[in-house]
Amino acid sequence: MKKTIKSKKLIKKMISLTAAVITLLSMTSCSAYKSRYKAVGFVHSNESASSFMSFYRFDGTMVFKMKSAGEGDLTYSAKLESGSATVYYDYRGSKTELFSINAGEEIGSHGGYVEKGTVYVIVETNGECQNGDLKFSLDHS
């Protein structure tokens, strides 16, 4: 009888531990942001401290995950022939607008203060965009 009670307690502990491990893994391995898009002539790259996307046509959301080695800013450049897009960044869980770009514009600047850690850059189009080129890098002064 005592062995049955001990084995039931052990099974309950193992189930609780397994559930805790699964929950922990699912929370740490997944990003809150997902890329979802339709694209033609689309090229992109995501390095630790820089990323870019160039396209003929793009409609949707593209998410870049970069690693900041220390204190600094996001440096960016963007041009767009038609359409419009808004670019956000998330550092430490707060999604903040970095810039917006409209048809025929070309911009380049820096902003978006970050410290050491993960930085997400989120590009969201407002409908289909054409002939775009966006570049981002972490500038550590």
Secondary structure, DSSP 8 states (H G I E B T S, - for coil): -HHHHHHHHHHHHHHHHHHHHHHHHHHHH--S---EEEEES-EEEE-SSEEEEEEEEEEEEEEEEEEE-SSEEEEEEEEEEESEEEEEEEESS-EEEEEEEETT-EEEEEEEEE-SEEEEEEEEESS-EEEEEEEEEEE--
